[in-house]
Amino acid sequence: MIEQIIMAHSILVKIFLVFLLAALFIPFMTKKNPAGFRKASFIYTMSFQAIATMIAFTGLVVMAMSDFHWTLSVIVMIIIWALLMYIEIKKYKLIKVANLKDETTHKLLRGAFLKISLVQIMLVVMMVVLKIMEAKGVVSLS
Protein backbone atom coordinates (compact mmCIF):
# COMPACT_ATOMS: atom_id res chain seq x y z
CA MET A 1 0.00 0.00 0.00
CA ILE A 2 2.77 2.45 0.90
CA GLU A 3 4.56 1.65 -2.36
CA GLN A 4 1.45 2.69 -4.30
CA ILE A 5 1.23 6.00 -2.46
CA ILE A 6 4.94 6.63 -3.02
CA MET A 7 4.38 5.86 -6.71
CA ALA A 8 1.48 8.34 -6.79
CA HIS A 9 3.70 10.92 -5.08
CA SER A 10 6.42 10.29 -7.66
CA ILE A 11 3.98 10.59 -10.57
CA LEU A 12 2.59 13.84 -9.17
CA VAL A 13 6.11 15.26 -8.92
CA LYS A 14 6.72 14.35 -12.58
CA ILE A 15 3.40 15.92 -13.61
CA PHE A 16 4.37 19.02 -11.62
CA LEU A 17 7.70 19.21 -13.41
CA VAL A 18 6.02 18.98 -16.82
CA PHE A 19 3.54 21.63 -15.68
CA LEU A 20 6.41 23.92 -14.67
CA LEU A 21 8.11 23.38 -18.02
CA ALA A 22 4.88 24.17 -19.87
CA ALA A 23 4.60 27.42 -17.90
CA LEU A 24 7.71 28.70 -19.65
CA PHE A 25 5.52 29.33 -22.71
CA ILE A 26 3.08 31.68 -20.89
CA PRO A 27 5.20 34.84 -21.26
CA PHE A 28 5.70 34.17 -24.96
CA MET A 29 2.05 33.33 -25.68
CA THR A 30 0.84 36.50 -23.97
CA LYS A 31 3.46 38.86 -25.37
CA LYS A 32 0.90 41.23 -26.90
CA ASN A 33 -1.94 40.60 -24.45
CA PRO A 34 -1.45 42.02 -20.92
CA ALA A 35 -4.95 41.00 -19.78
CA GLY A 36 -4.32 37.49 -21.07
CA PHE A 37 -1.03 37.40 -19.17
CA ARG A 38 -2.80 38.28 -15.93
CA LYS A 39 -5.52 35.67 -16.55
CA ALA A 40 -3.02 32.98 -17.55
CA SER A 41 -0.97 33.80 -14.45
CA PHE A 42 -4.05 33.38 -12.26
CA ILE A 43 -4.97 30.03 -13.81
CA TYR A 44 -1.35 28.91 -13.60
CA THR A 45 -1.06 29.89 -9.92
CA MET A 46 -4.25 28.07 -8.95
CA SER A 47 -3.16 24.94 -10.84
CA PHE A 48 0.33 25.23 -9.35
CA GLN A 49 -1.08 25.34 -5.83
CA ALA A 50 -3.44 22.44 -6.50
CA ILE A 51 -0.69 20.15 -7.80
CA ALA A 52 1.76 21.21 -5.07
CA THR A 53 -0.88 20.53 -2.43
CA MET A 54 -1.56 17.07 -3.88
CA ILE A 55 2.18 16.36 -3.70
CA ALA A 56 2.32 17.50 -0.08
CA PHE A 57 -0.77 15.47 0.83
CA THR A 58 0.57 12.24 -0.65
CA GLY A 59 3.88 12.87 1.12
CA LEU A 60 2.07 13.33 4.43
CA VAL A 61 0.08 10.16 3.86
CA VAL A 62 3.30 8.23 3.29
CA MET A 63 4.78 9.68 6.46
CA ALA A 64 1.66 8.84 8.47
CA MET A 65 1.47 5.28 7.14
CA SER A 66 5.16 4.50 7.53
CA ASP A 67 7.45 4.80 10.52
CA PHE A 68 7.18 8.62 10.43
CA HIS A 69 10.87 9.39 10.57
CA TRP A 70 11.92 13.00 10.29
CA THR A 71 15.00 12.73 8.12
CA LEU A 72 16.98 15.57 6.60
CA SER A 73 15.54 14.55 3.24
CA VAL A 74 11.95 15.01 4.46
CA ILE A 75 12.81 18.35 6.03
CA VAL A 76 14.43 19.54 2.78
CA MET A 77 11.32 18.48 0.82
CA ILE A 78 9.07 20.43 3.18
CA ILE A 79 11.28 23.51 2.97
CA ILE A 80 11.36 23.36 -0.83
CA TRP A 81 7.57 22.93 -0.95
CA ALA A 82 7.07 25.96 1.32
CA LEU A 83 9.57 27.99 -0.69
CA LEU A 84 7.85 27.10 -3.97
CA MET A 85 4.46 28.13 -2.58
CA TYR A 86 5.84 31.38 -1.14
CA ILE A 87 7.54 32.33 -4.41
CA GLU A 88 4.42 31.53 -6.44
CA ILE A 89 2.10 33.53 -4.20
CA LYS A 90 4.45 36.55 -4.25
CA LYS A 91 4.77 36.30 -8.04
CA TYR A 92 1.02 36.21 -8.56
CA LYS A 93 0.39 39.11 -6.16
CA LEU A 94 2.93 41.20 -8.05
CA ILE A 95 1.29 40.43 -11.40
CA LYS A 96 -2.18 41.02 -9.96
CA VAL A 97 -1.48 44.56 -8.74
CA ALA A 98 0.85 45.67 -11.54
CA ASN A 99 -0.18 48.09 -14.27
CA LEU A 100 0.18 45.72 -17.19
CA LYS A 101 -1.10 48.31 -19.66
CA ASP A 102 2.33 49.89 -19.42
CA GLU A 103 4.45 47.97 -21.95
CA THR A 104 7.61 48.29 -19.87
CA THR A 105 5.95 46.82 -16.79
CA HIS A 106 4.39 44.03 -18.85
CA LYS A 107 7.77 43.18 -20.40
CA LEU A 108 9.50 43.28 -17.00
CA LEU A 109 6.93 40.97 -15.40
CA ARG A 110 7.04 38.53 -18.31
CA GLY A 111 10.80 38.31 -17.82
CA ALA A 112 10.39 37.90 -14.08
CA PHE A 113 7.78 35.18 -14.66
CA LEU A 114 10.23 33.32 -16.86
CA LYS A 115 13.14 33.64 -14.41
CA ILE A 116 11.03 32.62 -11.42
CA SER A 117 9.71 29.61 -13.34
CA LEU A 118 13.29 28.56 -14.08
CA VAL A 119 14.19 28.84 -10.38
CA GLN A 120 11.15 26.74 -9.46
CA ILE A 121 12.11 24.10 -12.02
CA MET A 122 15.65 24.07 -10.65
CA LEU A 123 14.39 23.54 -7.09
CA VAL A 124 12.17 20.61 -8.11
CA VAL A 125 14.89 19.02 -10.24
CA MET A 126 17.41 19.37 -7.40
CA MET A 127 15.04 17.58 -5.02
CA VAL A 128 14.32 14.82 -7.54
CA VAL A 129 18.05 14.29 -8.16
CA LEU A 130 18.68 14.25 -4.40
CA LYS A 131 15.99 11.60 -3.86
CA ILE A 132 17.33 9.50 -6.76
CA MET A 133 20.84 9.69 -5.32
CA GLU A 134 19.45 8.77 -1.90
CA ALA A 135 17.56 5.78 -3.32
CA LYS A 136 20.69 4.55 -5.13
CA GLY A 137 22.72 4.87 -1.95
CA VAL A 138 25.04 7.57 -3.30
CA VAL A 139 24.05 10.02 -0.58
CA SER A 140 22.49 9.45 2.83
CA LEU A 141 20.24 12.07 4.44
CA SER A 142 18.99 9.99 7.33
N, C-alpha and C positions, 0 to 999 in steps of 0.2 A: 504493500500500500504506500509506504513512504517513497519507494522508488518511483511510483507513478506520479506522486506529487512533485518530486524533484524533477522528473521529466517535464511536467507541466510548467514548472518554474523556469527550466532551461528553455523550453519552447517560447515562453512569454518574453524572456530576455532576448532571444533571437528576433522575435517579431518586433520588439521595441527597437532593436538596432536597425532593422530594415525601415521602420517608421522614422527613426532619426535621420537615416540616409535620404529617405524620400523628402524630408522637410528641407533639404538643401535646395530643392527646386522652387520653393515658395517665393523667395526674393526675386527670382528670375521670371516666374510666371506672373508676378504682380508688379512688374517694373513700371508700367504706365497707369496702374490702377491703385491709388492710395487707399480707397475704401475697400477694395478687394484684399489688399494687404492686411488691413485691420481685421477683416472678417476671417480671412484664412488663418491669421495668427490666433484669433479666438478659438476657432475650430481645432487648430493644432494643439493649443494649450489644453483644452478640455480633453482631447484624445490622449495627449501626453500624460496628463494626470490620471486618467482612467487606466491606461496600461501600466504606469508606474505603481499605481495602487494595487492592481492585480498581482504584480510581481512581489510587492511587499507582503500581500496577504498570503500568497502561496509559500513565501519564505517563512512567515510566522507559523503557518500550519505545519510545515516541516519541523520547525523548532519545537512546537508544542507536542508533536507526535513522537519525536525522537528523544534523545537523552537531554536535550535543552542545554547544550554546552555553549557558553559565551566564549568563543575563540576570537582571536584577533581578526580572522577572516570575516566572521559575522559582523563584528564591530565596524570593519572597513566597509562592508556592504551597506550597513545602515547609514553610515556617514555619507557615502556616495549617494544613496537614495535621497537623503535629506538635502544634500547639496544640489542635486539635480532639480528637486522640487523648488527649492529656494531660488535658484537661477531662473527657472522657467516662470515662476510667479513674478519676479522682478522684471523680466523681459516683457511679459505681457502687459504689466501695469505701465511700463514705459511707452509701449506702442499704443495702449489705450488712451493715454492722456496727451500724446504728442499731436502737434499740428501737422498732419500728414499732407495737407494741401500745399505746404511749402516743399518744393522739390528737393531742397538741400536736406531738410529734416527727413524726408521720405528716403532719400538715398543713404543718408547716414544710418537710419534704423534698419534698412535692408542689409547693409554691410554688417551691422551689429548682430542682426538675426543670424546671418551666415556664420560669423565668427563664434557666436555663442553655441550654435548648433554643432560646430566642429569641436568645441570644448566638451560638450555633452557626449558626443560620439567617442571622443578620446577617453573620457571617464568610464564609460560603459565597456569599451574595448579593453582598457587596463584591468578592470575587474574580471572580465571574462578570461583574459590571459592569466591573471593571477590564480583564478579558480582551476584552470586547466593545468597550470604548473603544480598547484597543490594536489590535484587528483593524480597526477603522474609521479608525485613524490619528489619533484625537483625542489620545491620550497615547502616549508612547514610553518603554518601560522596557527598552531594549536595554542 
